[in-house]
Amino acid sequence: MAFKPNYNQQRAERNRAKEQKKQEKKQRRDEEVAARRAAGLSDDDQTSELGGAADDEDGETEGNATGTPPDDTLTRSDNG
């Protein structure tokens, strides 16, 4: 006769596997950081060499530094 499924046990096993995967990923990232630091690059240097997160494909940042809209939208008036 087969056993009745034990959902709590299955859930706990999934959670253990998930936690182990997170730990392995964290360890791998920590090793990569240590390797970069040993090579003389800080974490900020690594992102700036890759182009940064705010750049588009052409290497230009979208918008301006202040986050305000372009001047033509501020001076536009409705004539009506």
N, C-alpha and C positions, 0 to 999 in steps of 0.2 A: 504494500500500500504506500502510495506517495505521500510525502509530507505536505501539509498546508503551507502556502508561501508566507514567509515572515517578512513583511514589508519594512518593518523598522530595521531589521538586520540588513536588508538590501540597501536601504537608504543610508545607513551608517557606513556600509562598505563603499558606496558611491562617494559619500562625503570624505572618507579617508583617502580614496584615490584622488579626489579633487585637491585635497590639501597637500598630498604628496607631490602632485604635479605643480602646484603653486610654489612649493618649497624648492623644487628642482629648477623652476624658471627663475626664482629669486637668486638662487645660488649661481646660475649661469650668468645672470646679469651682473651680479657682484664681481664675478671673475672677469667679465669683460671690462667693467669699470676699473678694476685693479690693473688689468693689462694696459688700458689707455693711460692710466696715471703713471705706470711704470715707463711708458713710452714718452712721457712728458706732455701729454695733452690733458687739459682739464675737460670736464663735461661740457662747459660752454664752448670751448674751442671746437669740439667735435660737431656740435650742431651748427656753428657758424661755417664750418668747412663744407657741410652738406647743403648749404644754401638757406638754412633757417626755415621756420615753419610759415612765415608770413609771405614768402616769395611765391610767385606763380611760376609757370614753366619758363618764362622769358627772363626770370631773375628780377623782375620788377615787383615791388610791393603794391598791393591794391590800396587805393585811397591815399590819404595823406597822413602825416604823423599824428595830427591832433584828433582825427576821427570826425572832423566836421565835413559837411557836404561841400562840393565845389562852389565857388563864388557865384556862378551863373544861376544856381538854384536859389541863392539868397536874394539876388537883386531882381529876380523875375517878378513881374506884377501882372495881374489879370486885368486886361482892358475890356471891360464889358459892362 
